[in-house]
Amino acid sequence: MLFRVSPRSPVPLGEQIAACVRGAI
C-alpha cells in the first residue's frame, strides 16, 4: 500500500489513509 501525502491537502492524514485502505481492499 502506498500513501501519498500532500502537505497542502485539506484532508487529514487519517482520512487519506482510510481512503487508501478502502481503495486497496
C-alpha positions in Angstrom: 0.0 0.0 0.0 1.4 3.4 -1.0 0.4 6.5 0.9 0.6 9.7 -1.0 0.7 12.6 1.5 0.2 16.1 0.1 1.2 18.7 2.8 -1.2 21.3 1.4 -4.1 18.9 1.2 -7.1 19.9 3.4 -7.8 16.3 4.0 -6.4 15.0 7.3 -3.8 12.2 7.2 -6.2 9.8 8.8 -8.8 10.3 6.0 -6.1 9.8 3.3 -5.1 6.5 4.9 -8.7 5.4 5.3 -9.3 6.2 1.6 -6.1 4.3 0.7 -7.2 1.3 2.7 -10.7 1.4 1.2 -9.2 1.5 -2.3 -6.8 -1.3 -1.5 -9.5 -3.7 -0.2 
